Amino acid sequence: MEKTIKPILRRSSRLEKRKSVRCVETGIVYTSGRDAADILIESKISVSPESINKVCRGHQKTAGGYHWEYADNVAEI
């Protein structure tokens, strides 16, 4: 009998350190780069949370084919 193993995604225990990120093209705001990456991976879009954060910091142009920015003081959609 084969078992299907689902990868365990690591989560930061420090919720206060998470920064909201916004996808510029869609306008969707995510609670963190990791949450955005998890949701996009489920949609078959390959992107890492590190890449999203690099884009937000200006070290990279796109991640997963999208532009990203920190969404401070923005209500979630």
Distance bins in CASP14 RR format, pairs under 12 A and 6 or more apart:
PFRMAT RR
TARGET T0000
AUTHOR 0000-0000-0000
RMODE 2
METHOD distances of the structure
MODEL  1
6 41 0 0 0 0 0 1 0 0 0 0 0
6 42 0 0 0 0 0 1 0 0 0 0 0
7 38 0 0 0 0 0 1 0 0 0 0 0
7 41 0 0 0 0 1 0 0 0 0 0 0
8 38 0 0 0 0 0 1 0 0 0 0 0
9 32 0 0 0 0 0 1 0 0 0 0 0
9 33 0 0 0 0 0 1 0 0 0 0 0
9 34 1 0 0 1 0 0 0 0 0 0 0
9 35 0 0 0 0 1 0 0 0 0 0 0
9 37 0 0 0 0 1 0 0 0 0 0 0
9 38 1 0 1 0 0 0 0 0 0 0 0
9 39 0 0 0 0 0 1 0 0 0 0 0
9 41 0 0 0 0 1 0 0 0 0 0 0
9 42 0 0 0 0 0 1 0 0 0 0 0
9 48 0 0 0 0 0 1 0 0 0 0 0
9 49 0 0 0 0 1 0 0 0 0 0 0
10 34 0 0 0 0 1 0 0 0 0 0 0
10 37 0 0 0 0 0 1 0 0 0 0 0
10 38 0 0 0 0 0 1 0 0 0 0 0
10 49 0 0 0 0 1 0 0 0 0 0 0
11 17 0 0 0 0 0 1 0 0 0 0 0
11 18 0 0 0 0 1 0 0 0 0 0 0
11 31 0 0 0 0 0 1 0 0 0 0 0
11 32 0 0 0 0 1 0 0 0 0 0 0
11 33 0 0 0 0 0 1 0 0 0 0 0
11 34 1 0 0 1 0 0 0 0 0 0 0
11 35 0 0 0 0 1 0 0 0 0 0 0
11 37 0 0 0 0 0 1 0 0 0 0 0
11 38 0 0 0 0 1 0 0 0 0 0 0
11 49 0 0 0 0 0 1 0 0 0 0 0
12 18 1 0 0 1 0 0 0 0 0 0 0
12 19 0 0 0 0 0 1 0 0 0 0 0
12 31 0 0 0 0 0 1 0 0 0 0 0
12 32 1 0 0 1 0 0 0 0 0 0 0
12 33 0 0 0 0 0 1 0 0 0 0 0
12 34 1 0 0 1 0 0 0 0 0 0 0
12 35 0 0 0 0 0 1 0 0 0 0 0
12 49 0 0 0 0 1 0 0 0 0 0 0
14 32 0 0 0 0 0 1 0 0 0 0 0
14 34 0 0 0 0 0 1 0 0 0 0 0
15 31 0 0 0 0 1 0 0 0 0 0 0
15 32 0 0 0 0 1 0 0 0 0 0 0
15 34 0 0 0 0 0 1 0 0 0 0 0
15 35 0 0 0 0 0 1 0 0 0 0 0
16 31 0 0 0 0 0 1 0 0 0 0 0
16 32 0 0 0 0 0 1 0 0 0 0 0
17 31 0 0 0 0 0 1 0 0 0 0 0
17 32 0 0 0 0 1 0 0 0 0 0 0
17 33 0 0 0 0 0 1 0 0 0 0 0
17 34 0 0 0 0 0 1 0 0 0 0 0
17 53 0 0 0 0 0 1 0 0 0 0 0
18 30 0 0 0 0 1 0 0 0 0 0 0
18 31 1 0 1 0 0 0 0 0 0 0 0
18 32 1 0 1 0 0 0 0 0 0 0 0
18 33 1 0 0 1 0 0 0 0 0 0 0
18 34 1 0 0 1 0 0 0 0 0 0 0
18 35 0 0 0 0 1 0 0 0 0 0 0
18 36 0 0 0 0 0 1 0 0 0 0 0
18 49 0 0 0 0 0 1 0 0 0 0 0
18 53 0 0 0 0 0 1 0 0 0 0 0
18 70 0 0 0 0 0 1 0 0 0 0 0
18 71 0 0 0 0 0 1 0 0 0 0 0
18 72 0 0 0 0 0 1 0 0 0 0 0
19 29 0 0 0 0 0 1 0 0 0 0 0
19 30 0 0 0 0 1 0 0 0 0 0 0
19 31 0 0 0 0 1 0 0 0 0 0 0
19 32 1 0 0 1 0 0 0 0 0 0 0
19 33 1 0 0 1 0 0 0 0 0 0 0
19 34 0 0 0 0 0 1 0 0 0 0 0
19 35 0 0 0 0 0 1 0 0 0 0 0
19 36 0 0 0 0 0 1 0 0 0 0 0
19 49 0 0 0 0 0 1 0 0 0 0 0
19 52 0 0 0 0 0 1 0 0 0 0 0
19 53 0 0 0 0 1 0 0 0 0 0 0
19 56 1 0 0 1 0 0 0 0 0 0 0
19 57 0 0 0 0 0 1 0 0 0 0 0
19 68 0 0 0 0 0 1 0 0 0 0 0
19 69 0 0 0 0 0 1 0 0 0 0 0
19 70 1 0 1 0 0 0 0 0 0 0 0
19 71 0 0 0 0 1 0 0 0 0 0 0
19 72 1 0 0 1 0 0 0 0 0 0 0
19 73 0 0 0 0 0 1 0 0 0 0 0
19 74 0 0 0 0 0 1 0 0 0 0 0
20 27 0 0 0 0 0 1 0 0 0 0 0
20 28 0 0 0 0 0 1 0 0 0 0 0
20 29 1 0 1 0 0 0 0 0 0 0 0
20 30 1 0 0 1 0 0 0 0 0 0 0
20 31 1 0 1 0 0 0 0 0 0 0 0
20 32 1 0 0 1 0 0 0 0 0 0 0
20 33 0 0 0 0 1 0 0 0 0 0 0
20 34 0 0 0 0 0 1 0 0 0 0 0
20 35 0 0 0 0 1 0 0 0 0 0 0
20 36 0 0 0 0 1 0 0 0 0 0 0
20 52 0 0 0 0 0 1 0 0 0 0 0
20 53 0 0 0 0 0 1 0 0 0 0 0
20 56 0 0 0 0 1 0 0 0 0 0 0
20 68 0 0 0 0 0 1 0 0 0 0 0
20 69 0 0 0 0 1 0 0 0 0 0 0
20 70 1 0 0 1 0 0 0 0 0 0 0
20 71 1 0 1 0 0 0 0 0 0 0 0
20 72 1 0 0 1 0 0 0 0 0 0 0
20 73 0 0 0 0 1 0 0 0 0 0 0
20 74 1 0 0 1 0 0 0 0 0 0 0
20 75 0 0 0 0 1 0 0 0 0 0 0
20 76 1 0 0 1 0 0 0 0 0 0 0
20 77 0 0 0 0 0 1 0 0 0 0 0
21 27 0 0 0 0 0 1 0 0 0 0 0
21 28 0 0 0 0 1 0 0 0 0 0 0
21 29 1 0 0 1 0 0 0 0 0 0 0
21 30 1 0 1 0 0 0 0 0 0 0 0
21 31 0 0 0 0 1 0 0 0 0 0 0
21 32 1 0 0 1 0 0 0 0 0 0 0
21 33 1 0 1 0 0 0 0 0 0 0 0
21 34 0 0 0 0 1 0 0 0 0 0 0
21 35 0 0 0 0 1 0 0 0 0 0 0
21 36 1 0 1 0 0 0 0 0 0 0 0
21 37 0 0 0 0 1 0 0 0 0 0 0
21 39 0 0 0 0 0 1 0 0 0 0 0
21 40 0 0 0 0 0 1 0 0 0 0 0
21 47 0 0 0 0 0 1 0 0 0 0 0
21 49 0 0 0 0 1 0 0 0 0 0 0
21 51 0 0 0 0 0 1 0 0 0 0 0
21 52 1 0 1 0 0 0 0 0 0 0 0
21 53 1 0 0 1 0 0 0 0 0 0 0
21 54 0 0 0 0 0 1 0 0 0 0 0
21 55 0 0 0 0 1 0 0 0 0 0 0
21 56 1 0 1 0 0 0 0 0 0 0 0
21 57 0 0 0 0 0 1 0 0 0 0 0
21 63 0 0 0 0 1 0 0 0 0 0 0
21 66 0 0 0 0 0 1 0 0 0 0 0
21 67 0 0 0 0 0 1 0 0 0 0 0
21 68 1 0 1 0 0 0 0 0 0 0 0
21 69 1 0 0 1 0 0 0 0 0 0 0
21 70 1 0 0 1 0 0 0 0 0 0 0
21 71 1 0 1 0 0 0 0 0 0 0 0
21 72 0 0 0 0 0 1 0 0 0 0 0
21 74 0 0 0 0 1 0 0 0 0 0 0
21 76 0 0 0 0 0 1 0 0 0 0 0
22 28 1 0 0 1 0 0 0 0 0 0 0
22 29 1 0 1 0 0 0 0 0 0 0 0
22 30 1 0 0 1 0 0 0 0 0 0 0
22 31 0 0 0 0 0 1 0 0 0 0 0
22 32 0 0 0 0 0 1 0 0 0 0 0
22 33 0 0 0 0 0 1 0 0 0 0 0
22 36 0 0 0 0 1 0 0 0 0 0 0
22 52 0 0 0 0 0 1 0 0 0 0 0
22 55 0 0 0 0 0 1 0 0 0 0 0
22 56 0 0 0 0 1 0 0 0 0 0 0
22 66 0 0 0 0 1 0 0 0 0 0 0
22 67 0 0 0 0 1 0 0 0 0 0 0
22 68 1 0 0 1 0 0 0 0 0 0 0
22 69 1 0 1 0 0 0 0 0 0 0 0
22 70 1 0 0 1 0 0 0 0 0 0 0
22 71 1 1 0 0 0 0 0 0 0 0 0
22 72 0 0 0 0 1 0 0 0 0 0 0
22 73 0 0 0 0 0 1 0 0 0 0 0
22 74 1 0 0 1 0 0 0 0 0 0 0
22 75 0 0 0 0 0 1 0 0 0 0 0
22 76 0 0 0 0 1 0 0 0 0 0 0
22 77 0 0 0 0 1 0 0 0 0 0 0
23 29 0 0 0 0 1 0 0 0 0 0 0
23 30 1 0 0 1 0 0 0 0 0 0 0
23 33 0 0 0 0 0 1 0 0 0 0 0
23 35 0 0 0 0 0 1 0 0 0 0 0
23 36 1 0 0 1 0 0 0 0 0 0 0
23 37 0 0 0 0 0 1 0 0 0 0 0
23 39 0 0 0 0 0 1 0 0 0 0 0
23 40 0 0 0 0 1 0 0 0 0 0 0
23 43 0 0 0 0 0 1 0 0 0 0 0
23 45 0 0 0 0 0 1 0 0 0 0 0
23 47 0 0 0 0 0 1 0 0 0 0 0
23 52 0 0 0 0 1 0 0 0 0 0 0
23 55 0 0 0 0 0 1 0 0 0 0 0
23 56 0 0 0 0 0 1 0 0 0 0 0
23 62 0 0 0 0 0 1 0 0 0 0 0
23 63 0 0 0 0 1 0 0 0 0 0 0
23 64 0 0 0 0 1 0 0 0 0 0 0
23 65 0 0 0 0 1 0 0 0 0 0 0
23 66 1 0 1 0 0 0 0 0 0 0 0
23 67 1 0 0 1 0 0 0 0 0 0 0
23 68 1 0 0 1 0 0 0 0 0 0 0
23 69 0 0 0 0 1 0 0 0 0 0 0
23 70 0 0 0 0 0 1 0 0 0 0 0
23 71 0 0 0 0 1 0 0 0 0 0 0
23 74 0 0 0 0 0 1 0 0 0 0 0
23 77 0 0 0 0 0 1 0 0 0 0 0
24 52 0 0 0 0 0 1 0 0 0 0 0
24 55 0 0 0 0 1 0 0 0 0 0 0
24 56 0 0 0 0 0 1 0 0 0 0 0
24 61 0 0 0 0 0 1 0 0 0 0 0
24 62 0 0 0 0 1 0 0 0 0 0 0
24 63 0 0 0 0 0 1 0 0 0 0 0
24 65 0 0 0 0 0 1 0 0 0 0 0
24 66 1 0 0 1 0 0 0 0 0 0 0
24 67 1 0 1 0 0 0 0 0 0 0 0
24 68 1 0 0 1 0 0 0 0 0 0 0
24 69 1 0 0 1 0 0 0 0 0 0 0
24 70 0 0 0 0 0 1 0 0 0 0 0
24 71 0 0 0 0 0 1 0 0 0 0 0
25 45 0 0 0 0 0 1 0 0 0 0 0
25 62 0 0 0 0 1 0 0 0 0 0 0
25 63 0 0 0 0 0 1 0 0 0 0 0
25 64 0 0 0 0 0 1 0 0 0 0 0
25 65 0 0 0 0 1 0 0 0 0 0 0
25 66 1 0 1 0 0 0 0 0 0 0 0
25 67 1 0 0 1 0 0 0 0 0 0 0
25 68 0 0 0 0 1 0 0 0 0 0 0
25 69 0 0 0 0 0 1 0 0 0 0 0
26 36 0 0 0 0 0 1 0 0 0 0 0
26 39 0 0 0 0 0 1 0 0 0 0 0
26 40 0 0 0 0 0 1 0 0 0 0 0
26 43 0 0 0 0 0 1 0 0 0 0 0
26 45 0 0 0 0 0 1 0 0 0 0 0
26 65 0 0 0 0 0 1 0 0 0 0 0
26 66 1 0 0 1 0 0 0 0 0 0 0
26 67 0 0 0 0 0 1 0 0 0 0 0
26 68 0 0 0 0 0 1 0 0 0 0 0
26 77 0 0 0 0 1 0 0 0 0 0 0
27 36 0 0 0 0 0 1 0 0 0 0 0
27 66 0 0 0 0 1 0 0 0 0 0 0
27 67 0 0 0 0 0 1 0 0 0 0 0
27 68 0 0 0 0 0 1 0 0 0 0 0
27 69 0 0 0 0 1 0 0 0 0 0 0
27 71 0 0 0 0 1 0 0 0 0 0 0
27 74 0 0 0 0 1 0 0 0 0 0 0
27 75 0 0 0 0 0 1 0 0 0 0 0
27 76 0 0 0 0 0 1 0 0 0 0 0
27 77 1 0 0 1 0 0 0 0 0 0 0
28 35 0 0 0 0 0 1 0 0 0 0 0
28 36 0 0 0 0 1 0 0 0 0 0 0
28 39 0 0 0 0 1 0 0 0 0 0 0
28 40 0 0 0 0 0 1 0 0 0 0 0
28 43 0 0 0 0 0 1 0 0 0 0 0
28 66 0 0 0 0 1 0 0 0 0 0 0
28 68 0 0 0 0 0 1 0 0 0 0 0
28 69 0 0 0 0 0 1 0 0 0 0 0
28 71 0 0 0 0 1 0 0 0 0 0 0
28 74 0 0 0 0 0 1 0 0 0 0 0
28 75 0 0 0 0 0 1 0 0 0 0 0
28 76 0 0 0 0 1 0 0 0 0 0 0
28 77 1 0 1 0 0 0 0 0 0 0 0
29 35 0 0 0 0 0 1 0 0 0 0 0
29 36 0 0 0 0 1 0 0 0 0 0 0
29 39 0 0 0 0 0 1 0 0 0 0 0
29 68 0 0 0 0 0 1 0 0 0 0 0
29 69 0 0 0 0 1 0 0 0 0 0 0
29 70 0 0 0 0 0 1 0 0 0 0 0
29 71 1 0 1 0 0 0 0 0 0 0 0
29 72 0 0 0 0 0 1 0 0 0 0 0
29 73 0 0 0 0 0 1 0 0 0 0 0
29 74 1 0 1 0 0 0 0 0 0 0 0
29 75 1 0 0 1 0 0 0 0 0 0 0
29 76 1 0 1 0 0 0 0 0 0 0 0
29 77 1 0 1 0 0 0 0 0 0 0 0
30 36 1 1 0 0 0 0 0 0 0 0 0
30 37 0 0 0 0 1 0 0 0 0 0 0
30 38 0 0 0 0 1 0 0 0 0 0 0
30 39 1 0 0 1 0 0 0 0 0 0 0
30 40 0 0 0 0 1 0 0 0 0 0 0
30 47 0 0 0 0 0 1 0 0 0 0 0
30 49 0 0 0 0 0 1 0 0 0 0 0
30 52 0 0 0 0 1 0 0 0 0 0 0
30 53 0 0 0 0 0 1 0 0 0 0 0
30 56 0 0 0 0 0 1 0 0 0 0 0
30 66 0 0 0 0 0 1 0 0 0 0 0
30 68 0 0 0 0 1 0 0 0 0 0 0
30 69 0 0 0 0 0 1 0 0 0 0 0
30 70 0 0 0 0 0 1 0 0 0 0 0
30 71 0 0 0 0 1 0 0 0 0 0 0
30 74 0 0 0 0 0 1 0 0 0 0 0
30 76 1 0 0 1 0 0 0 0 0 0 0
30 77 0 0 0 0 1 0 0 0 0 0 0
31 37 0 0 0 0 0 1 0 0 0 0 0
31 38 0 0 0 0 0 1 0 0 0 0 0
31 39 0 0 0 0 0 1 0 0 0 0 0
31 49 0 0 0 0 0 1 0 0 0 0 0
31 70 0 0 0 0 0 1 0 0 0 0 0
31 71 0 0 0 0 1 0 0 0 0 0 0
31 74 0 0 0 0 0 1 0 0 0 0 0
31 76 1 0 0 1 0 0 0 0 0 0 0
31 77 0 0 0 0 0 1 0 0 0 0 0
32 38 0 0 0 0 1 0 0 0 0 0 0
32 39 0 0 0 0 0 1 0 0 0 0 0
32 49 1 0 0 1 0 0 0 0 0 0 0
32 50 0 0 0 0 0 1 0 0 0 0 0
32 52 0 0 0 0 1 0 0 0 0 0 0
32 53 0 0 0 0 1 0 0 0 0 0 0
32 56 0 0 0 0 0 1 0 0 0 0 0
32 68 0 0 0 0 0 1 0 0 0 0 0
32 70 0 0 0 0 0 1 0 0 0 0 0
32 71 0 0 0 0 0 1 0 0 0 0 0
32 76 0 0 0 0 0 1 0 0 0 0 0
33 39 0 0 0 0 1 0 0 0 0 0 0
33 40 0 0 0 0 1 0 0 0 0 0 0
33 41 0 0 0 0 0 1 0 0 0 0 0
33 47 0 0 0 0 1 0 0 0 0 0 0
33 48 0 0 0 0 1 0 0 0 0 0 0
33 49 1 0 1 0 0 0 0 0 0 0 0
33 50 0 0 0 0 1 0 0 0 0 0 0
33 51 0 0 0 0 1 0 0 0 0 0 0
33 52 1 0 1 0 0 0 0 0 0 0 0
33 53 1 0 0 1 0 0 0 0 0 0 0
33 54 0 0 0 0 0 1 0 0 0 0 0
33 55 0 0 0 0 1 0 0 0 0 0 0
33 56 0 0 0 0 1 0 0 0 0 0 0
33 57 0 0 0 0 0 1 0 0 0 0 0
33 63 0 0 0 0 1 0 0 0 0 0 0
33 64 0 0 0 0 0 1 0 0 0 0 0
33 66 0 0 0 0 0 1 0 0 0 0 0
33 68 1 0 0 1 0 0 0 0 0 0 0
33 69 0 0 0 0 0 1 0 0 0 0 0
33 70 0 0 0 0 1 0 0 0 0 0 0
33 71 0 0 0 0 0 1 0 0 0 0 0
34 40 0 0 0 0 0 1 0 0 0 0 0
34 41 0 0 0 0 0 1 0 0 0 0 0
34 47 0 0 0 0 0 1 0 0 0 0 0
34 48 0 0 0 0 1 0 0 0 0 0 0
34 49 1 0 1 0 0 0 0 0 0 0 0
34 50 0 0 0 0 1 0 0 0 0 0 0
34 51 0 0 0 0 0 1 0 0 0 0 0
34 52 0 0 0 0 1 0 0 0 0 0 0
34 53 0 0 0 0 1 0 0 0 0 0 0
35 41 0 0 0 0 0 1 0 0 0 0 0
35 42 0 0 0 0 0 1 0 0 0 0 0
35 47 0 0 0 0 0 1 0 0 0 0 0
35 49 0 0 0 0 1 0 0 0 0 0 0
35 52 0 0 0 0 1 0 0 0 0 0 0
35 53 0 0 0 0 0 1 0 0 0 0 0
35 71 0 0 0 0 0 1 0 0 0 0 0
35 76 0 0 0 0 0 1 0 0 0 0 0
36 42 0 0 0 0 0 1 0 0 0 0 0
36 43 0 0 0 0 0 1 0 0 0 0 0
36 45 0 0 0 0 0 1 0 0 0 0 0
36 47 1 0 0 1 0 0 0 0 0 0 0
36 48 0 0 0 0 0 1 0 0 0 0 0
36 49 1 0 0 1 0 0 0 0 0 0 0
36 50 0 0 0 0 0 1 0 0 0 0 0
36 51 0 0 0 0 0 1 0 0 0 0 0
36 52 1 0 1 0 0 0 0 0 0 0 0
36 53 0 0 0 0 1 0 0 0 0 0 0
36 55 0 0 0 0 0 1 0 0 0 0 0
36 56 0 0 0 0 0 1 0 0 0 0 0
36 63 0 0 0 0 1 0 0 0 0 0 0
36 64 0 0 0 0 1 0 0 0 0 0 0
36 66 0 0 0 0 1 0 0 0 0 0 0
36 68 1 0 0 1 0 0 0 0 0 0 0
36 69 0 0 0 0 0 1 0 0 0 0 0
36 70 0 0 0 0 0 1 0 0 0 0 0
36 71 0 0 0 0 0 1 0 0 0 0 0
36 76 0 0 0 0 0 1 0 0 0 0 0
37 43 0 0 0 0 0 1 0 0 0 0 0
37 45 0 0 0 0 1 0 0 0 0 0 0
37 46 0 0 0 0 1 0 0 0 0 0 0
37 47 1 0 1 0 0 0 0 0 0 0 0
37 48 1 0 1 0 0 0 0 0 0 0 0
37 49 1 0 1 0 0 0 0 0 0 0 0
37 50 0 0 0 0 1 0 0 0 0 0 0
37 51 1 0 0 1 0 0 0 0 0 0 0
37 52 1 0 0 1 0 0 0 0 0 0 0
37 53 0 0 0 0 1 0 0 0 0 0 0
37 54 0 0 0 0 0 1 0 0 0 0 0
37 55 0 0 0 0 0 1 0 0 0 0 0
37 63 0 0 0 0 1 0 0 0 0 0 0
37 64 0 0 0 0 1 0 0 0 0 0 0
37 66 0 0 0 0 0 1 0 0 0 0 0
37 68 0 0 0 0 0 1 0 0 0 0 0
38 45 0 0 0 0 0 1 0 0 0 0 0
38 47 0 0 0 0 1 0 0 0 0 0 0
38 48 0 0 0 0 0 1 0 0 0 0 0
38 49 0 0 0 0 1 0 0 0 0 0 0
38 52 0 0 0 0 0 1 0 0 0 0 0
39 45 0 0 0 0 1 0 0 0 0 0 0
39 47 0 0 0 0 1 0 0 0 0 0 0
39 49 0 0 0 0 0 1 0 0 0 0 0
39 52 0 0 0 0 0 1 0 0 0 0 0
40 46 0 0 0 0 1 0 0 0 0 0 0
40 47 1 0 1 0 0 0 0 0 0 0 0
40 48 0 0 0 0 1 0 0 0 0 0 0
40 49 0 0 0 0 1 0 0 0 0 0 0
40 51 0 0 0 0 0 1 0 0 0 0 0
40 52 0 0 0 0 1 0 0 0 0 0 0
40 63 0 0 0 0 1 0 0 0 0 0 0
40 64 1 0 0 1 0 0 0 0 0 0 0
40 65 0 0 0 0 1 0 0 0 0 0 0
40 66 0 0 0 0 1 0 0 0 0 0 0
40 68 0 0 0 0 0 1 0 0 0 0 0
41 47 1 0 0 1 0 0 0 0 0 0 0
41 48 0 0 0 0 1 0 0 0 0 0 0
41 49 0 0 0 0 1 0 0 0 0 0 0
41 51 0 0 0 0 0 1 0 0 0 0 0
41 52 0 0 0 0 0 1 0 0 0 0 0
41 64 0 0 0 0 0 1 0 0 0 0 0
43 64 0 0 0 0 0 1 0 0 0 0 0
43 66 0 0 0 0 0 1 0 0 0 0 0
44 64 0 0 0 0 0 1 0 0 0 0 0
45 51 0 0 0 0 0 1 0 0 0 0 0
45 52 0 0 0 0 0 1 0 0 0 0 0
45 62 0 0 0 0 0 1 0 0 0 0 0
45 63 0 0 0 0 1 0 0 0 0 0 0
45 64 1 0 1 0 0 0 0 0 0 0 0
45 65 1 0 0 1 0 0 0 0 0 0 0
45 66 0 0 0 0 1 0 0 0 0 0 0
46 63 0 0 0 0 1 0 0 0 0 0 0
46 64 1 0 0 1 0 0 0 0 0 0 0
46 65 0 0 0 0 1 0 0 0 0 0 0
46 66 0 0 0 0 0 1 0 0 0 0 0
47 53 0 0 0 0 0 1 0 0 0 0 0
47 54 0 0 0 0 0 1 0 0 0 0 0
47 55 0 0 0 0 1 0 0 0 0 0 0
47 60 0 0 0 0 0 1 0 0 0 0 0
47 62 0 0 0 0 1 0 0 0 0 0 0
47 63 1 0 1 0 0 0 0 0 0 0 0
47 64 1 1 0 0 0 0 0 0 0 0 0
47 65 1 0 0 1 0 0 0 0 0 0 0
47 66 1 0 0 1 0 0 0 0 0 0 0
47 68 0 0 0 0 1 0 0 0 0 0 0
48 54 0 0 0 0 1 0 0 0 0 0 0
48 55 0 0 0 0 0 1 0 0 0 0 0
48 60 0 0 0 0 0 1 0 0 0 0 0
48 63 1 0 0 1 0 0 0 0 0 0 0
48 64 0 0 0 0 1 0 0 0 0 0 0
48 68 0 0 0 0 0 1 0 0 0 0 0
49 55 0 0 0 0 0 1 0 0 0 0 0
49 56 0 0 0 0 0 1 0 0 0 0 0
49 63 0 0 0 0 1 0 0 0 0 0 0
49 64 0 0 0 0 0 1 0 0 0 0 0
49 68 0 0 0 0 0 1 0 0 0 0 0
50 56 0 0 0 0 0 1 0 0 0 0 0
50 57 0 0 0 0 0 1 0 0 0 0 0
50 59 0 0 0 0 0 1 0 0 0 0 0
50 60 0 0 0 0 1 0 0 0 0 0 0
50 63 0 0 0 0 1 0 0 0 0 0 0
50 64 0 0 0 0 0 1 0 0 0 0 0
50 68 0 0 0 0 0 1 0 0 0 0 0
51 57 0 0 0 0 0 1 0 0 0 0 0
51 58 0 0 0 0 0 1 0 0 0 0 0
51 59 0 0 0 0 1 0 0 0 0 0 0
51 60 1 0 0 1 0 0 0 0 0 0 0
51 61 0 0 0 0 0 1 0 0 0 0 0
51 62 0 0 0 0 1 0 0 0 0 0 0
51 63 1 1 0 0 0 0 0 0 0 0 0
51 64 1 0 0 1 0 0 0 0 0 0 0
51 65 0 0 0 0 1 0 0 0 0 0 0
51 66 0 0 0 0 0 1 0 0 0 0 0
51 67 0 0 0 0 0 1 0 0 0 0 0
51 68 0 0 0 0 1 0 0 0 0 0 0
52 58 0 0 0 0 0 1 0 0 0 0 0
52 59 0 0 0 0 0 1 0 0 0 0 0
52 60 0 0 0 0 1 0 0 0 0 0 0
52 62 0 0 0 0 1 0 0 0 0 0 0
52 63 1 0 1 0 0 0 0 0 0 0 0
52 64 0 0 0 0 1 0 0 0 0 0 0
52 65 0 0 0 0 0 1 0 0 0 0 0
52 66 0 0 0 0 1 0 0 0 0 0 0
52 67 0 0 0 0 0 1 0 0 0 0 0
52 68 1 0 1 0 0 0 0 0 0 0 0
52 69 0 0 0 0 0 1 0 0 0 0 0
52 70 0 0 0 0 0 1 0 0 0 0 0
52 71 0 0 0 0 0 1 0 0 0 0 0
53 59 0 0 0 0 1 0 0 0 0 0 0
53 60 0 0 0 0 1 0 0 0 0 0 0
53 63 0 0 0 0 1 0 0 0 0 0 0
53 68 0 0 0 0 1 0 0 0 0 0 0
53 69 0 0 0 0 0 1 0 0 0 0 0
53 70 0 0 0 0 1 0 0 0 0 0 0
54 60 1 0 1 0 0 0 0 0 0 0 0
54 61 0 0 0 0 1 0 0 0 0 0 0
54 62 0 0 0 0 1 0 0 0 0 0 0
54 63 1 0 0 1 0 0 0 0 0 0 0
54 64 0 0 0 0 0 1 0 0 0 0 0
54 67 0 0 0 0 0 1 0 0 0 0 0
54 68 0 0 0 0 1 0 0 0 0 0 0
55 61 1 0 0 1 0 0 0 0 0 0 0
55 62 1 0 0 1 0 0 0 0 0 0 0
55 63 1 0 1 0 0 0 0 0 0 0 0
55 64 0 0 0 0 1 0 0 0 0 0 0
55 65 0 0 0 0 1 0 0 0 0 0 0
55 66 0 0 0 0 1 0 0 0 0 0 0
55 67 1 0 0 1 0 0 0 0 0 0 0
55 68 1 0 1 0 0 0 0 0 0 0 0
55 69 1 0 0 1 0 0 0 0 0 0 0
55 70 0 0 0 0 1 0 0 0 0 0 0
56 62 0 0 0 0 0 1 0 0 0 0 0
56 63 0 0 0 0 1 0 0 0 0 0 0
56 66 0 0 0 0 0 1 0 0 0 0 0
56 67 0 0 0 0 1 0 0 0 0 0 0
56 68 1 0 1 0 0 0 0 0 0 0 0
56 69 1 0 1 0 0 0 0 0 0 0 0
56 70 1 0 1 0 0 0 0 0 0 0 0
56 71 0 0 0 0 1 0 0 0 0 0 0
56 72 0 0 0 0 0 1 0 0 0 0 0
57 63 0 0 0 0 0 1 0 0 0 0 0
57 68 0 0 0 0 1 0 0 0 0 0 0
57 69 0 0 0 0 0 1 0 0 0 0 0
57 70 0 0 0 0 1 0 0 0 0 0 0
58 67 0 0 0 0 0 1 0 0 0 0 0
58 68 0 0 0 0 1 0 0 0 0 0 0
58 69 0 0 0 0 1 0 0 0 0 0 0
58 70 0 0 0 0 0 1 0 0 0 0 0
59 68 0 0 0 0 0 1 0 0 0 0 0
60 66 0 0 0 0 0 1 0 0 0 0 0
60 67 0 0 0 0 0 1 0 0 0 0 0
60 68 0 0 0 0 1 0 0 0 0 0 0
61 67 1 0 0 1 0 0 0 0 0 0 0
61 68 0 0 0 0 1 0 0 0 0 0 0
62 68 1 0 0 1 0 0 0 0 0 0 0
62 69 0 0 0 0 0 1 0 0 0 0 0
63 69 0 0 0 0 0 1 0 0 0 0 0
71 77 0 0 0 0 1 0 0 0 0 0 0
END
